[in-house]
Amino acid sequence: MMTSPIPLCEPFLNGNERRYIEDCLATNFVSSVGAYVDRFERDFATYTGSPHAVACVNGTAAIHLALHACGVTAGDTVLVSDFTFIATANPVRYLGAQPIFVDSETASWNLDPARTVAALEACARAGRLPRAVLAVHILGQPADLGPIVDACARFAVPLIEDAAEALGARYTAAYPHAQVAGRQVGTVGLIGCFSFNGNKIITTGGGGMLTTADPLLAKRLKHLSTQAKLPGLAFVHDEVGFNYRLTNLAAAMGVAQLEQIEVFLARKAAIAARYAEVCARRGWTYHPVLPGTVPSRWLASCLVGVQRDHLIERLTAAGIGARPLWLPLSSQAAFLSCQTHGTEIATKLATEGLSLPCSASLSEAQLDHVCAVLDHA
Ligand SMILES: Cc1ncc(COP(=O)(O)O)c(C=O)c1O
């Protein structure tokens, strides 16, 4: 019998977090300048295999900067996954543009590549291409980006990856697209966006990162995130910028968290494997893995059919954190008038999907308890 509640997904601060933060306090570098910001960017670039990484205040800000740097402006459109957390699409609106939502595919729960290509072709025929495609790697599962990369190249539309949930996820050498195979998520498109919110693979309390292979773009993203101030003592700003810098304190935590990422990913994979066994016994569908990809298994999610809400009630009563998956963005108040390319799969995921406890700190006893409740619910 478990006595304390089991959270859905909480931070695991078991490494050098305290030591590095104390170093910031001792040196008085607590704000947006300091050695840990540079070190976190360097370590992150090395880990993801991205030539450049630019830290920022959170994942939403990263997406906002990425869209802005791609020239998204009032009256533009952006192709966006319908099935995602709302922070993916809100920045499209911050810029006065409109999302066009594309449904998921069942193989990965991400953007359906065929529908995405068809949507781009339809936009091209109408003489109004979107300013960007914003693809999400949902719940840590890499999207089937190969056909989308080709279509984006064909129409010269930049691809932005929302990898907020997917740090550490990657495409293997077997993924059937030479430009994508072997890459980590966030390093396939023009810009990758990551989040270090408290429940993410690694956390800085709140934080984000942009990745890109383009040195000039990296410089511009940094410039935009630091009030577009030109170097030097004088306060000269050459455009409207943003105060989207990450603090040295947060970056110190990020450096410590990144040191432990392989442990986090391994634990999450083990947790997912246990839940997948329960799902097989119960006839439920655990989040499928697209062939040629290795997911980060951020949230442990499955489709359990019409009994979803009943199951959440049972789990909640047993002190187990469980949440439904997101509603399609096209059904949210702010986006009701947006164009869609299918909503069927996103609606099914929203109606039948739930997420289960999956913190890297989840103990075997806690995992046994959740599995036992699921087996008998
Ligand atoms: C898919 C997705 N995109 C963007 C974000 C935004 O990240 P943040 O909370 O760091 O702003 C999140 C998480 O919160 C997310 O899950």
Ligand as a Chemical Component Dictionary entry (heavy atoms), coordinates in Angstrom:
data_LIG
# 
_chem_comp.id                   LIG 
_chem_comp.type                 NON-POLYMER 
_chem_comp.pdbx_formal_charge   0 
_chem_comp.three_letter_code    LIG 
# 
loop_
_chem_comp_atom.comp_id 
_chem_comp_atom.atom_id 
_chem_comp_atom.alt_atom_id 
_chem_comp_atom.type_symbol 
_chem_comp_atom.charge 
_chem_comp_atom.model_Cartn_x 
_chem_comp_atom.model_Cartn_y 
_chem_comp_atom.model_Cartn_z 
_chem_comp_atom.pdbx_ordinal 
LIG C1 C1 C 0 5.217 20.485 -27.241 1  
LIG C2 C2 C 0 5.581 21.662 -26.368 2  
LIG N1 N1 N 0 5.919 22.815 -26.953 3  
LIG C3 C3 C 0 6.277 23.885 -26.239 4  
LIG C4 C4 C 0 6.296 23.851 -24.859 5  
LIG C5 C5 C 0 6.625 25.103 -24.129 6  
LIG O1 O1 O 0 7.717 25.011 -23.301 7  
LIG P1 P1 P 0 7.816 25.960 -21.995 8  
LIG O2 O2 O 0 6.847 25.437 -20.991 9  
LIG O3 O3 O 0 9.231 25.811 -21.569 10 
LIG O4 O4 O 0 7.493 27.343 -22.435 11 
LIG C6 C6 C 0 5.948 22.657 -24.198 12 
LIG C7 C7 C 0 5.974 22.478 -22.730 13 
LIG O5 O5 O 0 5.632 23.137 -21.890 14 
LIG C8 C8 C 0 5.557 21.542 -24.969 15 
LIG O6 O6 O 0 5.178 20.404 -24.370 16 
# 
loop_
_chem_comp_bond.comp_id 
_chem_comp_bond.atom_id_1 
_chem_comp_bond.atom_id_2 
_chem_comp_bond.value_order 
_chem_comp_bond.pdbx_ordinal 
LIG C1 C2 SING 1  
LIG C2 N1 SING 2  
LIG C2 C8 DOUB 3  
LIG N1 C3 DOUB 4  
LIG C3 C4 SING 5  
LIG C4 C5 SING 6  
LIG C4 C6 DOUB 7  
LIG C5 O1 SING 8  
LIG O1 P1 SING 9  
LIG P1 O2 DOUB 10 
LIG P1 O3 SING 11 
LIG P1 O4 SING 12 
LIG C6 C7 SING 13 
LIG C6 C8 SING 14 
LIG C7 O5 DOUB 15 
LIG C8 O6 SING 16 
# 
